[in-house]
Amino acid sequence: MRFDARALLRPELATLEAYTPILPFEVLSQRLGLPADAIVKLDANENPYGPSPAALHALATYAFYHIYPDPQQNELRAALATYAGVPATHILPSHGADELLDYLCRLFLTPDDAIVDCPPTFGMYSFDAQLAGARTIEVWRTADYQIPVAAVEQAVLEAGGRVKLLFLTSPNNPSGTWLPDDDLLRLLALPVLVVLDEAYVEFADLPSRATWVLHHHNLVVLRTFSKAAGIAGLRLGYGICPAWLMDELWKFKQPYNVNVAAAVAGLASLQDPAYLRATVEKLKEERRRLYTLLADLPYLRAVPSQANFVLCRVHGRDARTLKLALEQQGILVRHYQKPGLENCIRISVGRPEQTDRVIAALQRL
């Protein structure tokens, strides 16, 4: 009998649900039969202004791509310490924030353990927990996408010590809602590691909780260069972690996890704070304008957002049909049809001319 190598796979992976990413830009361009410059891509929360000119110049002139990167990213960490307001000894750069999600799940979770997830939210938390063979306990957000703190506390209590990680996002994706300080403080009192994903925090009108890590031994804050810095394609993120966890992460991480190009672009971005601030302010202003214009459309209910996107509930018509109608005009938005996000679309904040085009299309439709 022929040996079936598939039998060697971990059995729990048989029920793993694959993560569904957004299609690449060039694939969409070919599928729609439209040139790239005719497409308004507002489906993945990308920064339409792209990297800082300083980052592009640094990438073009860097002379040592043939040399392995610094495994401790010392220069980048020093710049991040100034930017985030925490000592460099608490910062670990990563291949996107997703790499740190993977590390945390593999460090803490066994098949007997569980995480608490608060959907609707970013899908990678439950995905990485599944990869580790752990269970996901879902505590659903309220109708206005807030965390039901008492329900989370109860879920942790009933799990009898099996919950190791609690994943929170502020601003939340895809709702754009903020986690209040008082709620976060209550959740930090639980006997779990709280992972606060701040991928969109630069766009919020409220401050980051990165410095809280210095005072809470069970808090990890995740950040990224993908959104505000506009280098999503280079995959650069970082975690801000308590000292005891940094010791474990240095042992656990891949030595050359951050590639040279990402480190060069990230460092140059941090050295050009004026561009970063100006870009963020333009997108925040455009978010306010987009929200106001969406609120005037009778079949959409826009959710107030602290991120670089606006979630809309669609009323009286099918959200998927609406998404496809926009797509035929070269306008790409995200469609949702899942619990808590029934019949919804999410529109990323673009340049003013992109906002004008999507609003005009929605008015015609």
C-alpha positions in Angstrom: 0.0 0.0 0.0 1.3 3.5 -0.9 2.3 5.6 2.1 0.0 8.7 2.4 2.1 11.5 3.7 -1.0 13.5 4.5 -1.5 11.3 7.5 1.4 13.0 9.1 -0.4 16.3 9.3 -1.7 17.5 12.7 -5.3 16.3 12.8 -6.8 19.5 14.2 -5.8 21.3 10.9 -8.5 19.4 9.1 -11.0 21.9 10.3 -8.9 25.0 9.8 -10.7 27.8 8.0 -8.4 29.6 5.6 -8.0 33.4 6.0 -9.4 35.2 3.0 -7.1 38.2 2.0 -7.9 41.0 -0.4 -6.9 40.2 -4.0 -3.7 41.8 -5.3 -4.1 45.1 -7.2 -2.7 43.7 -10.5 -5.1 40.7 -10.3 -8.0 43.0 -9.9 -6.8 45.3 -12.7 -6.6 42.3 -15.1 -10.0 40.9 -14.0 -11.8 44.2 -14.5 -10.0 45.0 -17.8 -9.1 48.4 -16.5 -5.7 50.1 -16.2 -4.4 50.5 -12.7 -4.8 54.3 -12.8 -8.5 54.0 -13.5 -9.2 51.9 -10.4 -10.2 53.4 -7.0 -9.0 50.9 -4.5 -10.7 51.4 -1.2 -11.1 47.8 0.0 -8.0 47.2 2.2 -7.4 50.3 4.3 -4.2 51.1 2.5 -2.6 54.6 2.6 -3.3 56.2 -0.8 -0.4 58.6 -0.4 2.2 55.9 -0.1 5.6 56.1 1.6 7.4 59.2 2.5 9.7 60.6 -0.2 12.5 60.2 2.3 11.7 56.4 2.5 11.7 56.1 -1.3 15.0 57.9 -1.5 16.5 55.7 1.2 15.4 52.6 -0.6 16.8 53.8 -3.9 20.2 54.7 -2.4 20.8 52.0 0.1 24.0 50.1 -0.8 24.0 46.9 1.3 21.1 44.8 0.2 23.6 41.9 -0.2 24.3 42.0 3.5 22.1 40.2 6.1 20.1 42.6 8.3 20.8 43.4 11.9 18.9 40.7 13.8 18.2 43.1 16.6 17.2 46.1 14.4 19.0 48.4 16.8 18.8 51.6 14.7 15.1 51.1 14.0 14.3 50.3 17.6 16.0 53.5 18.8 13.9 55.5 16.4 10.8 53.7 17.4 11.5 54.4 21.1 11.3 58.1 20.3 8.2 57.7 18.2 6.3 55.5 20.6 7.6 57.0 23.9 8.9 53.7 25.4 12.4 52.5 25.8 13.9 50.5 23.0 14.3 47.5 25.3 10.5 47.1 25.1 10.2 47.1 21.3 10.4 44.1 18.9 10.2 44.9 15.2 8.5 42.2 13.1 7.6 41.1 9.6 4.3 42.9 9.8 2.2 42.8 13.1 0.9 39.5 11.9 4.3 37.9 12.7 3.9 38.9 16.3 0.4 37.5 16.4 1.8 34.2 15.3 4.6 34.3 17.8 2.3 35.1 20.7 0.0 32.2 19.9 2.8 29.8 19.5 4.5 31.0 22.7 1.4 30.7 24.9 -1.1 28.3 23.4 -1.3 24.5 23.5 -4.3 22.5 22.3 -5.7 22.6 25.9 -5.7 26.4 25.9 -8.0 29.1 24.6 -8.1 32.7 23.5 -11.0 35.2 23.9 -11.8 37.0 20.7 -14.4 39.8 20.4 -16.0 39.7 16.9 -16.7 41.3 14.6 -13.0 42.1 14.5 -9.7 41.3 12.6 -9.8 37.7 11.6 -6.1 36.8 12.2 -6.6 36.4 16.0 -8.8 33.3 15.7 -6.8 32.1 12.7 -3.5 32.0 14.5 -5.1 30.4 17.6 -6.4 27.7 15.3 -2.9 27.2 13.9 -1.7 26.6 17.4 -4.5 24.1 18.0 -6.2 26.2 20.6 -9.8 27.0 21.1 -11.4 30.4 20.4 -14.0 31.7 22.8 -16.1 34.4 21.1 -17.6 37.2 23.1 -19.5 39.2 20.6 -19.4 43.0 20.5 -22.6 45.0 21.2 -24.7 46.5 18.5 -22.6 49.6 18.4 -19.4 47.5 18.3 -18.2 48.0 21.9 -16.6 45.3 24.1 -19.1 43.8 26.6 -16.6 43.9 29.5 -18.7 41.9 32.0 -19.2 39.2 29.4 -15.5 38.9 28.7 -14.8 38.7 32.5 -17.4 35.9 32.8 -16.0 34.0 29.8 -12.5 34.0 31.3 -13.9 32.9 34.7 -15.9 30.1 33.2 -12.9 28.8 31.2 -11.2 27.8 34.5 -7.8 29.2 33.7 -7.6 27.9 30.1 -7.8 31.3 28.6 -4.2 32.6 28.0 -4.7 35.5 25.5 -7.4 38.2 25.1 -7.2 40.0 21.8 -8.5 43.6 21.6 -8.4 46.1 18.7 -8.6 49.9 19.1 -9.6 51.3 16.8 -11.4 48.1 15.9 -11.3 46.7 12.4 -13.8 46.8 10.6 -16.0 49.1 12.8 -13.5 51.9 13.6 -14.7 52.0 17.2 -12.5 52.9 20.2 -11.9 50.9 23.3 -12.3 53.3 26.3 -9.6 53.5 29.0 -11.8 52.3 31.8 -12.8 49.2 29.9 -9.2 48.4 29.1 -8.2 48.8 32.7 -10.9 46.4 33.8 -9.8 43.8 31.3 -6.1 44.2 32.3 -7.2 43.0 35.8 -8.0 39.6 34.3 -5.4 36.8 34.7 -4.6 36.7 30.9 -2.2 38.4 28.5 -4.0 41.3 26.9 -2.9 41.9 23.3 -4.0 45.4 22.1 -3.8 45.8 18.4 -3.2 49.5 17.5 -2.8 49.2 13.8 -5.0 52.2 13.1 -4.2 54.3 16.2 -2.4 57.1 14.3 -5.8 58.0 12.8 -7.6 58.2 16.1 -8.4 61.5 18.0 -7.3 59.7 21.2 -3.8 58.7 22.3 -2.1 55.4 22.0 -1.8 53.2 25.1 1.7 52.1 24.2 3.2 53.5 27.4 0.8 51.5 29.5 3.1 48.5 28.8 5.6 50.0 31.3 3.0 49.7 34.1 1.0 46.6 33.2 3.0 43.3 33.0 0.2 41.5 31.1 -0.2 44.0 28.2 1.3 43.8 24.7 0.6 46.6 22.2 1.0 45.9 18.5 1.7 48.6 15.9 2.4 48.7 12.2 4.0 50.8 9.4 1.3 49.5 6.9 -1.3 52.2 7.5 0.0 55.6 8.6 3.5 55.1 7.0 2.1 53.7 3.8 4.5 50.7 3.4 2.0 47.8 3.7 3.8 46.0 0.9 7.1 45.9 2.8 5.5 44.2 5.8 6.9 46.0 8.9 5.3 46.0 12.3 6.4 46.0 15.9 5.3 45.0 19.4 5.7 46.9 22.6 6.1 44.3 25.3 6.8 44.0 29.0 10.4 43.2 29.8 9.8 39.6 30.9 8.2 38.8 27.5 10.9 40.5 25.6 13.4 38.0 27.0 11.3 35.2 25.6 10.7 36.8 22.3 14.4 37.4 21.6 14.9 33.6 22.1 11.9 32.7 20.0 11.9 34.9 17.0 13.6 34.2 13.6 17.0 35.9 13.5 16.4 37.9 10.3 12.7 38.3 10.6 12.7 41.9 9.3 14.2 42.3 5.8 16.6 45.1 5.0 14.3 47.0 2.7 11.5 47.2 5.4 14.0 48.4 8.0 15.4 51.0 5.7 12.0 52.4 4.7 10.7 52.2 8.3 13.7 54.2 9.7 13.5 56.8 7.0 9.7 57.2 7.6 10.4 57.8 11.3 13.0 60.4 10.4 10.5 62.3 8.3 7.8 63.0 11.0 6.4 66.1 9.2 5.4 64.0 6.2 3.8 61.3 8.5 1.9 63.9 10.5 0.7 65.7 7.4 -0.5 62.5 5.7 -2.3 61.4 8.8 -4.1 64.7 9.1 -5.1 64.7 5.4 -6.7 61.2 5.9 -8.4 62.2 9.1 -9.9 65.2 7.5 -11.0 63.1 4.5 -12.5 60.6 6.8 -14.7 63.3 8.3 -15.8 64.4 4.9 -16.4 60.8 3.7 -18.5 60.1 6.8 -20.6 63.3 6.3 -21.2 62.5 2.6 -22.1 58.8 3.3 -24.6 59.9 6.0 -26.5 61.9 3.4 -27.2 58.7 1.4 -30.6 57.3 2.4 -29.7 53.6 2.0 -26.5 53.7 4.0 -25.9 54.0 7.8 -22.3 55.0 8.4 -20.7 54.0 11.7 -18.5 56.8 13.3 -14.9 55.8 12.9 -11.5 56.5 14.6 -9.6 54.7 11.8 -8.9 55.3 8.1 -12.1 53.6 6.9 -15.9 53.9 7.4 -18.2 50.9 7.9 -21.7 51.2 6.4 -24.8 49.2 7.0 -26.8 48.9 3.8 -30.6 49.2 4.1 -33.2 48.3 1.5 -30.8 46.7 -0.9 -28.2 43.9 -1.1 -24.7 45.0 -0.1 -23.0 42.4 -2.3 -24.9 43.6 -5.3 -23.9 47.2 -4.4 -20.2 46.2 -4.1 -20.3 44.4 -7.5 -22.0 47.4 -9.1 -19.2 49.7 -7.8 -16.6 47.2 -9.0 -17.8 47.4 -12.5 -17.1 51.1 -12.4 -13.6 50.4 -11.1 -14.3 51.2 -7.5 -13.3 48.6 -5.0 -14.9 48.4 -1.5 -15.0 45.6 1.1 -18.3 43.6 1.5 -19.3 41.7 4.6 -22.0 39.2 5.2 -21.3 37.6 8.5 -22.7 37.9 12.1 -22.5 41.4 13.4 -21.7 42.6 9.8 -24.8 41.5 8.0 -25.3 43.4 4.7 -22.4 45.8 5.2 -19.7 47.5 3.2 -16.5 49.1 4.4 -14.9 52.0 2.5 -11.3 53.0 3.1 -10.4 56.6 3.2 -8.8 57.7 0.0 -7.7 61.0 -1.6 -10.4 63.6 -2.1 -10.8 62.8 -5.8 -11.3 59.2 -4.9 -14.0 60.1 -2.3 -15.7 62.2 -4.9 -15.8 59.3 -7.3 -17.2 56.8 -4.9 -19.8 59.2 -3.6 -20.9 60.1 -7.1 -21.2 56.4 -8.0 -23.2 55.7 -4.8 -25.5 58.6 -5.6 -26.1 57.2 -9.1 -26.8 53.8 -7.7 
